Amino acid sequence: MIKKIIYGLIILVVLIIAFNLIKQIIEATKSGERLSLAADEVYQLEIKNKSLKKKLIRIQSPEFIEEEIRNKLGFAKKGETVVVIPDEKLKSVLGASSSAQIRLPNWLGWLRVFFQ
């Protein structure tokens, strides 16, 4: 009778140890996955950081500043002339606006390409 109780306790202790060991293995695996995801995120952020640094260098260049002044503010260098074409005149010369076109579904567009 005592042997059965001892065997029962030993089995219970072994099961508890095995359960805790499996639980720790699962947590370690999840931690590895989280670490891998974090490393991927760090890599993506480093790429974005390099891209933003390149963009910052380009934006701070005198050529970019001059281009923005010319395009957005309509300034010109000494001796240059700025020509502004009214939208109405531009539309009449170029024809209908592209935004006024009706977009067809893809299947209907392909049908018209092959059968018209």
HELIX and SHEET records of a PDB file:
HELIX    1   1 ILE A    2  ILE A   59  1                                  58    
HELIX    2   2 PRO A   62  LEU A   73  1                                  12    
HELIX    3   3 ASP A   87  LEU A   94  1                                   8    
HELIX    4   4 SER A   98  ALA A  100  5                                   3    
HELIX    5   5 ASN A  106  PHE A  115  1                                  10    
END                                                                             
